[in-house]
Amino acid sequence: MSATATTTTATTTTTAPPTALPGPGGTTIPVFQQPYAFGTPQQQAPPIADGMVPVVRRIETDRPYVFITIDDGAVRHPAAVELMRKSGVEPTLFLNSKHVDGHAEYFKGFDGLASVHAHTATHPDLTGTSYEFQRQEICGNAELLRAQLGARPKLFRPPFGNFDLTTRRAAADCGFTALVMWTAAVNDGVVQFQAGGRLNAGDIVLMHFRHTFVEDFLAFLERCKADGLTPVVLDDFLADPKATV
């Protein structure tokens, strides 16, 4: 009498990561997957030359990457953490001392979700002002952010996008590695372009901590999906020139 052997084949099912998640107020948050391990240097910042930080308006890359930056910190929107966490997008924040001082706990809530960099102490137009004034605004902002949020910033954005050679020299003397501008902006839920009608690889996008934070952040995410781009971490592409990439 013969025995018949039977075999059982186990199948493994994998669940695709979500492309969207429910968000605040009945919104839908587009979700992005990290194309590399965030926090890993990808490119170095241009070198400091003639004692002045380089000016970076966009990132030169052949990959479909885009960068979101958020300025000031004036409106501490309660939905910001949820939007960053669910979307998988890690912005770069350029914060003023006057908005952080006394509200450090709110900004500490972005630890692991965003990086913090400098935007002066009081948000003045720096052009034409003295070296000492600019150094006080820039260095003082960096030191306050270090003291209250735990890390000294390395990137600097001038208020209103206005700067002169004195600004670049003061920023270098304060230990910064780059002055960061932008190529597109989000206002009132609309992405606005300096040129053309879409986002392109390497674009740096500006938005602000405003009451329209949800509308603005979602508009940026939806525009990225429409244009086939993935938001990644600006810091990773402006790494210290001594960093290994």
C-alpha positions in Angstrom: 0.0 0.0 0.0 1.5 3.3 -1.0 1.3 6.7 0.7 0.7 9.8 -1.3 2.7 12.8 -0.1 1.1 16.2 -0.2 2.8 19.5 -0.1 1.5 22.8 0.9 2.8 26.0 -0.7 2.7 29.1 1.4 2.0 32.4 -0.4 3.1 35.7 0.9 1.1 38.8 0.2 2.5 42.3 0.4 0.6 45.4 0.9 1.5 48.3 -1.3 2.2 51.5 0.6 -0.6 54.0 0.6 -0.7 56.8 -2.0 -3.0 59.0 0.1 -4.3 59.2 3.7 -7.1 61.1 5.3 -6.1 64.5 6.6 -7.4 67.3 8.7 -10.9 68.7 8.0 -11.9 65.9 5.6 -8.9 66.5 3.3 -6.8 63.9 1.5 -3.0 64.0 2.0 -0.9 62.7 -0.9 1.8 60.3 0.4 5.3 60.0 -0.9 7.9 57.2 -0.3 11.5 58.1 0.5 13.6 57.4 -2.7 16.7 57.2 -0.5 17.3 57.2 3.3 16.6 60.8 4.4 19.4 62.3 6.4 22.0 60.8 4.0 24.1 63.4 2.2 23.5 63.3 -1.6 25.4 66.4 -2.7 27.7 69.0 -1.2 27.0 72.7 -0.8 29.0 74.9 -3.1 32.2 76.1 -1.4 32.5 79.5 0.3 34.5 81.8 -2.0 36.1 85.1 -1.1 34.7 84.9 2.4 31.1 84.8 1.2 28.5 82.0 1.3 27.3 80.7 -2.1 23.8 81.7 -3.2 21.6 78.7 -4.0 18.4 79.3 -6.1 17.8 75.7 -7.1 19.5 72.3 -6.9 21.2 70.9 -10.0 19.9 67.3 -10.2 18.9 64.8 -12.9 16.6 63.0 -10.5 12.9 63.9 -10.2 13.3 65.7 -6.9 11.9 68.9 -5.5 12.3 70.7 -2.2 9.8 72.5 0.1 10.9 75.2 2.5 8.7 76.9 5.1 9.5 80.4 6.5 9.0 82.6 9.5 6.9 80.6 12.0 4.4 83.4 12.7 1.3 81.1 12.7 1.8 77.9 14.7 -0.7 75.8 12.8 -1.9 72.8 14.7 -2.2 70.6 11.6 1.4 71.0 10.4 2.9 68.0 12.2 0.1 65.7 10.9 0.6 66.9 7.3 4.3 66.3 7.4 4.1 62.9 9.2 1.4 61.4 7.0 2.8 62.8 3.7 6.3 61.5 4.3 7.6 64.9 3.3 10.3 66.5 5.4 10.5 70.3 4.8 13.3 72.7 5.6 12.2 75.5 8.0 13.7 78.9 8.0 12.6 80.5 11.3 12.8 83.9 12.9 13.9 84.3 16.5 10.9 86.5 17.3 8.5 83.6 16.4 10.4 80.8 18.1 11.3 82.6 21.3 8.6 81.6 23.9 7.1 79.0 21.6 10.0 76.5 21.4 7.8 73.5 22.4 5.7 73.9 19.2 8.8 73.8 17.0 10.3 71.0 18.9 7.3 69.0 17.7 8.9 68.9 14.2 11.9 66.9 15.5 12.4 64.1 13.0 9.9 65.6 10.6 11.7 68.8 9.5 15.0 70.5 9.8 15.4 74.0 11.2 17.5 76.8 9.7 18.0 80.5 10.1 15.9 83.5 8.8 17.3 86.4 11.1 16.1 87.5 14.5 13.5 90.2 13.6 12.9 89.8 9.8 14.4 93.1 8.5 15.4 93.9 5.0 19.1 93.5 5.3 20.2 95.3 2.1 22.2 98.4 2.7 22.6 97.8 6.4 25.9 97.6 8.3 28.0 94.5 8.7 27.5 94.7 12.5 23.7 94.9 12.2 23.6 92.0 9.7 25.9 89.9 11.8 23.8 90.5 14.9 20.6 89.5 13.1 22.1 86.4 11.5 24.4 85.1 14.3 21.9 86.0 17.0 19.2 84.0 15.2 21.5 81.0 14.8 22.4 81.0 18.5 18.8 81.3 19.7 17.7 78.4 17.5 20.6 76.4 18.9 19.8 77.2 22.5 16.0 76.6 22.2 15.8 73.9 19.6 19.0 72.0 20.1 21.0 72.4 16.9 22.8 75.3 15.3 21.5 75.9 11.7 23.9 75.8 8.7 21.6 77.3 6.0 20.4 80.9 5.9 17.6 82.6 4.0 17.4 86.4 4.0 14.0 88.0 4.7 12.1 88.9 1.5 14.9 87.3 -0.5 16.8 90.6 -0.2 20.6 90.5 0.4 23.8 92.1 -0.6 27.5 91.2 -0.4 27.6 92.2 3.2 24.9 89.7 3.9 26.9 86.9 2.3 30.0 87.8 4.2 28.2 88.1 7.5 26.5 84.7 6.9 29.8 83.1 6.2 31.3 84.6 9.4 28.4 83.3 11.4 29.2 79.8 10.2 26.6 79.2 7.5 27.4 77.2 4.4 24.8 78.6 2.0 22.2 81.3 1.4 19.1 79.7 0.1 16.6 81.4 -2.3 13.6 79.8 -4.2 12.2 79.2 -7.7 8.5 78.8 -6.8 6.1 79.7 -4.0 2.7 78.7 -2.6 0.2 81.4 -1.6 -3.5 80.9 -0.7 -3.5 77.3 -1.9 -1.9 78.1 -5.3 1.6 77.1 -6.5 3.2 80.1 -8.3 6.1 79.7 -10.6 8.9 82.2 -11.4 9.0 80.7 -14.9 6.9 78.2 -16.8 3.7 76.5 -15.7 5.0 73.5 -13.6 7.5 72.4 -11.1 10.8 71.1 -12.4 13.4 68.8 -10.9 15.6 70.8 -8.6 13.1 73.5 -7.8 13.1 75.0 -4.3 9.6 76.0 -3.2 8.7 78.6 -0.6 5.7 78.7 1.7 5.0 80.2 5.1 3.5 79.3 8.5 0.2 81.0 7.8 -3.5 80.3 8.5 -3.6 78.8 5.0 -1.0 76.2 6.0 -3.2 73.2 5.1 -4.3 74.6 1.8 -0.7 75.6 0.9 0.9 72.3 1.9 -1.7 70.2 0.1 -1.4 72.4 -3.0 2.4 71.7 -3.0 1.9 67.9 -2.6 -0.7 67.7 -5.3 1.4 69.8 -7.7 4.3 67.4 -7.1 2.1 64.4 -7.9 0.9 66.1 -11.1 4.4 67.0 -12.2 5.9 63.6 -11.4 8.2 64.8 -8.7 9.1 63.6 -5.2 9.8 66.0 -2.4 13.1 65.3 -0.7 15.3 66.9 2.0 17.1 70.1 1.0 19.7 69.6 3.7 20.8 66.4 2.0 21.7 68.3 -1.2 23.5 71.1 0.6 25.6 69.0 2.9 28.8 70.4 4.4 31.5 70.6 1.7 33.6 68.2 3.9 30.8 65.6 4.0 31.2 62.3 2.1 28.4 61.8 -0.4 
